[in-house]
Amino acid sequence: MKPLWVSSYAAGYKRTLDHLRAWQLKLPQSVKSVAVTLSSRPTRHGGTRLFVYENLPQLKFYNPEVKVNVTRAPNLREAKIALVHDDGASQIISTNGLRPDDIKKKLSENYS
């Protein structure tokens, strides 16, 4: 008989993997980095904040070669995600007023 902690550990591991596999967006190889910029104040950019917490790990899971940087600053007015390509071009997606599902939809539309 297994100890109780072994089964609960396995369940937590499975739950984590299920969450990471829930959104499968593979970015093109030309994307070298993703930079997320948002306010550090808790009343601003709630959707972007939730995206960073819940969905950015999923994006990292399927794109391990892409460098991800999150910048929080207290006086920012606009939240955005910048995708930098290997030729130096960048695509900026404004995430002001968007929910995490809307941000996922925008990224999926651009890169699916």
Backbone as JSON, one array per atom type, in Angstrom:
{
  "sequence": "MKPLWVSSYAAGYKRTLDHLRAWQLKLPQSVKSVAVTLSSRPTRHGGTRLFVYENLPQLKFYNPEVKVNVTRAPNLREAKIALVHDDGASQIISTNGLRPDDIKKKLSENYS",
  "N": [[0.84, -1.19, 0.0], [0.56, 2.18, -0.89], [1.93, 5.16, 0.57], [-0.13, 7.92, 1.65], [0.72, 10.47, 0.82], [2.07, 10.0, -1.56], [0.13, 9.39, -3.52], [-1.31, 11.79, -3.54], [0.64, 13.54, -4.38], [1.12, 12.62, -6.98], [-1.36, 13.16, -8.13], [-1.4, 15.96, -8.03], [0.72, 16.52, -9.75], [-0.27, 15.5, -12.17], [-2.48, 17.2, -12.5], [-1.15, 19.61, -12.89], [0.24, 19.11, -15.29], [-1.97, 18.69, -16.97], [-3.06, 21.26, -16.96], [-0.97, 22.72, -18.17], [-1.01, 21.61, -20.71], [-3.41, 22.46, -21.73], [-3.72, 24.7, -23.43], [-2.49, 24.85, -26.48], [-0.27, 26.44, -28.13], [1.95, 26.81, -30.55], [4.54, 28.79, -31.29], [5.93, 30.38, -34.24], [9.21, 29.51, -35.5], [10.63, 31.79, -36.0], [10.07, 33.62, -34.03], [11.74, 34.96, -31.38], [11.67, 36.09, -28.84], [9.4, 36.95, -26.18], [7.88, 39.65, -24.75], [6.25, 40.86, -22.0], [4.53, 43.58, -20.79], [3.33, 45.33, -18.05], [1.35, 47.07, -15.55], [2.41, 47.42, -12.16], [0.62, 47.99, -10.26], [-2.19, 46.83, -8.47], [-4.78, 47.44, -9.36], [-4.8, 47.87, -12.04], [-4.7, 46.57, -15.36], [-5.74, 43.92, -15.07], [-6.58, 41.69, -16.61], [-4.3, 41.13, -18.15], [-2.54, 40.54, -16.12], [-3.7, 38.18, -15.05], [-3.39, 36.58, -17.33], [-0.61, 36.36, -17.43], [-0.21, 34.88, -15.1], [-1.78, 32.51, -15.44], [-1.7, 31.64, -18.18], [0.75, 32.22, -19.44], [2.71, 30.35, -18.51], [1.8, 28.1, -19.95], [2.31, 28.89, -22.57], [5.09, 29.05, -22.46], [5.67, 26.36, -21.99], [5.11, 25.04, -24.41], [6.84, 26.37, -26.05], [9.78, 26.26, -25.51], [12.2, 27.32, -26.41], [11.87, 30.0, -26.73], [12.55, 33.13, -25.39], [11.2, 34.55, -22.5], [10.01, 37.49, -21.06], [8.86, 39.37, -18.35], [7.74, 42.48, -17.45], [7.09, 44.66, -14.86], [5.86, 47.77, -13.96], [5.17, 50.65, -11.96], [3.86, 52.96, -13.03], [2.78, 52.55, -15.56], [0.6, 52.97, -18.32], [-0.36, 51.5, -20.39], [-0.88, 48.14, -21.13], [0.93, 45.55, -22.71], [1.96, 43.09, -25.14], [4.87, 42.12, -26.62], [6.18, 40.58, -29.39], [9.17, 39.48, -30.54], [10.94, 39.0, -33.48], [13.43, 36.99, -35.22], [14.64, 38.54, -37.19], [14.63, 41.05, -36.15], [12.31, 42.48, -36.28], [9.3, 43.47, -34.64], [6.21, 42.56, -33.18], [3.58, 44.17, -31.73], [1.11, 43.73, -29.36], [-1.63, 45.17, -28.01], [-2.97, 44.88, -24.8], [-4.76, 46.12, -23.21], [-7.64, 46.3, -21.23], [-8.46, 43.76, -21.95], [-9.57, 40.42, -21.41], [-8.05, 37.38, -20.1], [-8.78, 35.22, -21.83], [-9.4, 36.6, -24.17], [-6.91, 37.63, -24.84], [-5.51, 35.26, -25.34], [-6.97, 34.44, -27.56], [-6.33, 36.46, -29.42], [-3.56, 36.02, -29.74], [-3.62, 33.4, -30.71], [-5.02, 33.73, -33.13], [-3.15, 35.2, -34.58], [-0.96, 33.48, -34.73], [-1.63, 30.82, -35.35]],
  "CA": [[0.0, 0.0, 0.0], [1.34, 3.41, -1.0], [1.58, 6.22, 1.53], [-1.1, 8.88, 1.14], [1.37, 11.6, 0.16], [2.48, 9.61, -2.91], [-1.01, 9.53, -4.43], [-1.67, 13.21, -3.68], [1.69, 14.15, -5.19], [0.87, 12.23, -8.37], [-2.55, 13.89, -8.59], [-0.99, 17.34, -8.26], [1.56, 16.52, -10.94], [-1.17, 15.3, -13.31], [-3.26, 18.42, -12.65], [-0.26, 20.62, -13.46], [0.44, 18.78, -16.7], [-3.23, 18.94, -17.67], [-3.18, 22.71, -17.14], [0.02, 23.16, -19.15], [-1.39, 21.11, -22.03], [-4.75, 22.94, -22.08], [-3.66, 25.66, -24.54], [-1.32, 24.45, -27.25], [0.09, 27.4, -29.16], [3.36, 26.71, -30.93], [4.94, 29.98, -32.03], [6.87, 30.09, -35.33], [10.62, 29.54, -35.09], [11.17, 33.14, -36.17], [9.85, 34.37, -32.79], [12.86, 34.71, -30.47], [11.36, 36.48, -27.47], [8.09, 37.51, -25.85], [8.0, 40.59, -23.64], [4.97, 41.3, -21.47], [4.7, 44.79, -19.98], [2.09, 45.68, -17.37], [1.49, 47.88, -14.35], [2.54, 46.65, -10.92], [-0.51, 48.34, -9.39], [-3.18, 45.75, -8.57], [-6.05, 47.85, -9.95], [-4.65, 48.05, -13.48], [-4.28, 45.46, -16.23], [-6.12, 42.66, -14.44], [-6.6, 40.61, -17.59], [-2.92, 40.79, -18.49], [-1.97, 39.91, -14.92], [-4.18, 36.8, -15.03], [-2.76, 35.89, -18.45], [0.77, 36.03, -17.01], [-0.27, 33.85, -14.06], [-2.39, 31.25, -15.87], [-1.46, 31.21, -19.56], [2.14, 32.35, -19.87], [3.39, 29.06, -18.35], [1.4, 27.22, -21.05], [3.05, 29.35, -23.74], [6.48, 28.64, -22.25], [5.73, 24.9, -22.06], [5.14, 24.62, -25.81], [7.86, 27.15, -26.76], [10.89, 26.38, -24.55], [13.32, 28.05, -26.98], [11.54, 31.43, -26.76], [12.85, 33.83, -24.15], [10.02, 35.28, -22.02], [10.35, 38.52, -20.09], [7.7, 40.09, -17.82], [8.15, 43.73, -16.81], [6.03, 45.36, -14.12], [6.25, 49.12, -13.55], [4.0, 51.24, -11.3], [3.19, 54.06, -13.71], [2.44, 52.23, -16.94], [-0.8, 53.15, -18.67], [-0.76, 50.53, -21.41], [-0.33, 46.79, -21.05], [1.16, 45.06, -24.06], [2.81, 41.94, -25.38], [5.7, 42.31, -27.8], [6.82, 39.37, -29.92], [10.33, 39.9, -31.32], [11.36, 37.99, -34.43], [14.88, 36.91, -35.38], [15.12, 39.61, -38.07], [14.56, 42.31, -35.42], [10.95, 43.03, -36.34], [8.5, 43.11, -33.47], [4.77, 42.74, -33.29], [3.08, 44.6, -30.42], [-0.31, 43.49, -29.16], [-2.14, 45.89, -26.85], [-3.85, 44.02, -24.01], [-5.59, 46.95, -22.31], [-9.06, 45.98, -21.17], [-8.75, 42.42, -22.45], [-9.53, 39.3, -20.47], [-7.06, 36.39, -20.53], [-9.27, 34.47, -23.0], [-9.28, 37.48, -25.34], [-5.48, 37.7, -25.17], [-5.21, 33.97, -25.96], [-7.6, 34.43, -28.88], [-5.53, 37.33, -30.3], [-2.32, 35.33, -30.06], [-3.96, 32.22, -31.53], [-5.36, 34.2, -34.46], [-1.94, 35.65, -35.26], [0.1, 32.47, -34.84], [-2.1, 29.44, -35.54]],
  "C": [[0.88, 1.25, 0.0], [0.96, 4.37, 0.12], [0.67, 7.24, 0.86], [-0.44, 10.02, 0.37], [1.8, 11.27, -1.26], [1.33, 9.81, -3.89], [-1.41, 11.0, -4.6], [-0.62, 13.96, -4.5], [1.46, 13.85, -6.67], [-0.33, 12.98, -8.94], [-2.21, 15.35, -8.88], [-0.15, 17.48, -9.52], [0.7, 16.38, -12.2], [-1.99, 16.56, -13.57], [-2.41, 19.53, -13.3], [-0.03, 20.35, -14.94], [-0.82, 19.01, -17.52], [-3.41, 20.42, -17.94], [-2.2, 23.21, -18.2], [-0.36, 22.75, -20.56], [-2.73, 21.66, -22.53], [-4.75, 23.89, -23.28], [-2.37, 25.4, -25.31], [-1.08, 25.43, -28.39], [1.59, 27.31, -29.4], [3.68, 27.92, -31.79], [5.89, 29.59, -33.17], [8.32, 30.2, -34.82], [11.24, 30.91, -35.23], [10.98, 34.0, -34.92], [10.95, 33.99, -31.8], [12.56, 35.1, -29.04], [9.95, 37.06, -27.38], [8.29, 38.4, -24.64], [6.61, 41.08, -23.25], [5.24, 42.49, -20.55], [3.35, 45.14, -19.37], [2.39, 46.49, -16.12], [1.62, 46.97, -13.13], [1.43, 46.99, -9.93], [-1.62, 47.31, -9.57], [-4.49, 46.14, -9.24], [-5.98, 48.0, -11.47], [-4.26, 46.73, -14.15], [-4.56, 44.09, -15.62], [-6.11, 41.48, -15.39], [-5.2, 40.16, -17.98], [-2.25, 40.09, -17.32], [-2.41, 38.45, -14.82], [-3.59, 35.98, -16.17], [-1.35, 35.46, -18.07], [0.75, 34.88, -16.01], [-0.74, 32.5, -14.6], [-1.91, 30.75, -17.23], [-0.03, 31.34, -20.04], [2.93, 31.06, -19.62], [3.04, 28.06, -19.46], [2.17, 27.6, -22.32], [4.52, 28.94, -23.65], [6.65, 27.13, -22.43], [5.85, 24.43, -23.5], [6.19, 25.36, -26.64], [9.08, 27.34, -25.86], [12.07, 27.19, -25.09], [13.09, 29.56, -27.01], [11.8, 32.04, -25.39], [11.62, 34.66, -23.76], [10.45, 36.24, -20.92], [9.07, 39.25, -19.67], [8.22, 41.3, -17.06], [6.94, 44.36, -16.15], [6.58, 46.71, -13.65], [5.02, 49.83, -13.0], [3.24, 52.27, -12.12], [2.84, 53.79, -15.17], [0.95, 52.41, -17.17], [-1.28, 52.09, -19.65], [-0.07, 49.2, -21.17], [-0.17, 46.27, -22.47], [2.03, 43.81, -24.04], [3.55, 42.2, -26.67], [6.36, 40.99, -28.17], [7.93, 39.81, -30.87], [10.79, 38.74, -32.18], [12.87, 38.03, -34.62], [15.45, 37.97, -36.32], [15.04, 40.98, -37.42], [13.19, 42.96, -35.43], [10.18, 42.6, -35.1], [7.03, 43.4, -33.75], [4.27, 43.06, -31.88], [1.58, 44.42, -30.39], [-0.73, 44.22, -27.89], [-3.13, 44.99, -26.12], [-4.69, 44.82, -23.02], [-7.04, 46.53, -22.38], [-9.44, 44.6, -21.66], [-8.7, 41.4, -21.31], [-8.5, 38.29, -20.96], [-7.5, 35.59, -21.75], [-9.17, 35.29, -24.28], [-7.83, 37.59, -25.8], [-5.06, 36.4, -25.86], [-5.75, 33.91, -27.38], [-6.8, 35.28, -29.87], [-4.23, 36.64, -30.71], [-2.58, 34.13, -30.97], [-4.29, 32.62, -32.96], [-4.12, 34.58, -35.26], [-0.96, 34.53, -35.55], [-0.39, 31.04, -34.97], [-2.11, 29.08, -37.0]]
}
